[in-house]
């Protein structure tokens, strides 16, 4: 049974497509990873992470396919038997959960309208600027009008302060990206990852985009945030086809 505090995306996905986002509640990890940390690369007790991951698989009745995420744009077919190095994955196999770990970066879930294939991406600003969302969408191998997207918990536009180089990385590709940044003075800006994601997806013809409106930095009760505390855990966003 899915944890009472976990999130269920509000989007018109097909009945056979399941998705959820864990929170930091309900696990066995100790501070500063309290308590449902799923990241085994952050310095937490490996036994605690293993127990949290066991609970996750048991609750969802599916097999999470973990990745070694590197802020890139590589896409792989999700495989629960090995940890592949990529920042996006897809599957058409029922019961395999494409899984992304985050703690401020943007998790994006994708599916075909007919429910026959799903995908997910981990998009920090580098991956977002590099095209990881576009790569994940392409892995569905359908027309843009047949793609549904849900944007999960990420650092919000009121909290994501960046330098001019981050703004330039997006504006150089799309002039419209200028509206996704608010000047703060001193060559600093507030960036809106959700608006940037929607802009980039729209450029691909993908307009059925849902979700957003979270702020992992501000919501310390539910979410880990790397910017709030560099030594912290990771929560997961998962999508799968029901067996």
N, C-alpha and C positions, 0 to 999 in steps of 0.2 A: 504493500500500500504506500502511495506517495506521501511524503512528509506533509503535515498539515501546513507548514510554513513555506513550502516550495511553491513556485509560481507556475501557473498554467497559461500559456500564451492565449490571448484573446484575438483570434484571427479565424477566417473561414476556411481552415484546412479541411481536407477530406476526412471522413470518419475514420479511415484506417491509419491516418497519420497521427502519431502521438508525440508530444513534446513537453518538456518541463525544464525549469531552472531551479537548482538547489539554492539554499541560503546557507548562512554560516551556523545555523542552529541544528541541533539534533545529533551531533557526533561525539567522539571521544577524545579529540585533540585538546591539549591544554594550551593556555595562553602562551604566546600571542596568536596561536592558530585556532583558538576556541571558536566553534567546536567541530564543525563538519567540514574540515579542510580536506580537499581531494587532491591537492598538489603534492607529489612526492619529490619535488625538486626545490623545496623552499626551506628545508632545515627542520621539518617536523619529524617526530618519531615515526619511522617507517611502519611500525606495528599499528599505530593509530591510524595512519593513512590507509593501510590495508583493510582495517576494520571498517573505516568509513566507506571505502569503495565496495566492500562486501555488502554493507547495508544498502548502498545505492542500487547495486545489481539486484538484490533481493526485493527491494521495494518496487522496482520498475518491471521486473520479470522480463528483462532483456539483457543483452551483452554490450556494455559500453566499449567503444573502440577508442582508446586513448592515443593521443599524438604527442610527439615532442615538438612543441610550438616554438618557432624561432622568429616571429615577426616578418615572415616572408609571404610569398604568394603561391607556393606549390599546393596542388590539389592531388589527393590520393583516394583510392577506394578504401573505405573504412574496413579495418580488419581487427577483430577483437583478439586475435592470437599474437599480434606483434605491435610494438609501438613505432609507428612510422614518423618520419620527420616532415612535417607539413603544417600549414595553417588553415587548410580547408580540406574537407573530405565529403564523399558522397556514398550512398548505398542504395541498392535496389533489393537487398536481402531482408526479408522480414525478421524482426527480432534483434537486429544489429543496430545499436544506437550510435549515431555520429555524435561525438562528444567534444566540446570545446571548454577549456578552463580559462577563466578570466578573473581579474581583480582591478578593473577600470577600463580595459580594452573592450571593444564592442563585439559581443557575440551576435551573429546573424544566422537565423535558421531559414532554410529554403525548402520548398517542395513543389513538385508538379501538381497542377490542379487535379489530375486524375489519381494522385496518390501513389504512383508507381515508382517514384524515386525521390529521395530526400538528400539534403546536403546541409552543411553548416560551415561557418567561417569564423576565424578569430582575427579581428581587425583593430590593431593599434593604429596610430596615425600613419606609421610607415607602411604597414600592410594595406591600409585603406588607400593611401596615395599610390601604392604600387599596383593596385588592381585586384586585391584578393577577393573582394565581393564579386567583381566581374568574372573572375575565374571560377568561383563557386557556382555562380548562376550558369555559366557555360557547361559545367559538369552535369547539369540536368538534361542537356541535349534536347531542349524543346524551344519553341518560339517564346520570346519575352512575355507575350500575353498569357502564356500558360504557366508562368512562374509566380508563386506567392512567397513573400518574405516577411519575417517577423524579427524586429530588432530588440534584443534583450538588454539587461541591465549593464550600463556603462557609465563612465564619469560624465556628469551632466554639463551643459553649457555655462552654468554659473560657477563651476569649479575647475574647468579644464583650461588653465593658463598655459600659453605656449609662446615661443619666440617667433620673430618675424620669419625665420627660415621654414617653420611649419606652415604658416600661412602661405608663403611663396610656393611651397611644394604643391599645393592644391590650386592656387590661383593661376599658376603657370600652365596648368592643364585645362582648367575651366575657369573662365573669367567670372562666371556666376558664383563661384565658390567664395568670392569676396564677401558676400552677404552672410556667410557662415561664421564670420569672425567679428568680434567687437573690440575696438582698440581700448587698451587700458593705460596707455602712456608708457614711456620708457621702452619702446620697442616690444611691448608685451600685448598679447591679445587673449581674449576668451574664445575658445573654439567650440563649435557645436558638432560633435561626431555624428549625431543623428541626422542633422540637416545635410552634412557632407555625404553621408551614406545614401540618403534619399536622392540627392542631386546626381550622384554617380550612377545609381541604379536607373534613374529616369533617363539618363543619357544612353542607356542600353535598351530603353523601351520598356523597362520594368516599373510599373506604377502601382501594382498591388502590394504596397508596403505597409506593414502594421507595426505596432509596438512603439518603443521609445518612451520618453518621459521619465526615465529613471535617473538617479544620481548615486552611484556607488560610493563616491567620496563623502557625500552628506549623510547617507543612510548607513550608519555604522552598526545598527542593530541587525540588519539583514545581510549586508554584503561586506566582503573583504575589499580593501582598497589599497593598492600598492603606493599610491601617492599619499594617502593618509598615514600609512605605516609601512615602510619598506620591508620589514620582517612580518609577513602576514601570510594567510592561506589563499586558497583559490576555490571558487565555487564553479559549478559546471552547468552548461546549457546543452541539452540533449534533444535529439529528434530521431524517431525511428518509425518503421512501418510495423503495425501490429501483426503479430504472427497469426 
